[in-house]
């Protein structure tokens, strides 16, 4: 026990004496949290659009005004022809063009139906889908305001006598920051834990002290525990500080138990630190360790469900996420913070993470070679 305490104290001293390490540990994660929480949103605002109004009627002008009044759209220079509209989208001057044909008002009044056309830049399919949804909602609102049947836009939509009301649970305002911040916190804790642990033992290799340590009476488990404990404590501190910033700046809800969050985080960090230890056994330099860690983290991140739902992935990709620890912690974090879930609700996640941590830790200890 005294040996472990000595190694932990020595590791802490090395961390705090390294002036280049301190900003990476304590400053960068907070800056990343503040930036990523505002940048990682699926909402689209300030959409440049133009209107090609071939009808020039009061109704067509009111329809165009509905788009101008929307907080999502910004009206730019209007095209004079469909060719101009297509060139504007091609050059990136606008994301969408609303085309109102001739006899729009006449058809709407006499025939009780009319058509409008949206030209949308669909290079980004997700963005194009949202723009189309925003546009059709505006047309529906226009139709209601005018007291007429639903306007057929591209694809006819049948009206219904059923009235639907919505009740959004757990995130009533549909705020993406509320949804994203818990996941970003998991990401930052993972970065700190895996990067630091992967470079720790490699650093001993680079400066040539690993051979000296290997011939000392220090037990293998004592060395590993002493090396990883400081990063375990630092990662938990990062999580605490991140939760504080998330509440103070973004007002994310704390509907569940923070004790449960930290309990899950403790088991999760054992897995992450062990992965870092495994990486350190394969790498010979800190640069190699950093590149391997980044390679692993990118795969884990993109397949974690942070940015895209796991259910939307191909089945083979969904099976790969079974071995992704980030996916379990993000899901558990959101369930506890946003839904107020208890231990029974995340017990499956906790059990899987416990098994995962045990297996990875055992493999890390096996990979680390020591003479005695």
Secondary structure, DSSP 8 states (H G I E B T S, - for coil): -HHHHHHHHHHHHHHHH-HHHHIIIIIHHHHHHHHHHHH-------EEEEEEESS--HHHHHHHHHHHHSTTEEE----SSHHHHHHHHHTTS-SEEEEE-TTHHHHHHHTS--EEEEEE--SSHHHHHHHHHHHHHHHHHHHHHHT----EESS-----S--------S-TT--HHHHHHHHHHHHHHHHHHHHHHHHHHHHHHHHT-HHHHHTSS--HHHHHHHHHHHHHHHHHHHHHHHHHHHHHHH-----S-HHHHHHHHHHHHHHHHHHHHHHHHH-SSHHHHHHHHHHHHHHHHHTTTSSS-GGGS-HHHHHHGGG-HHHHHHHHHHIIIII---HHHHHHHHHHHHHHHHHHHHHHHHHS----
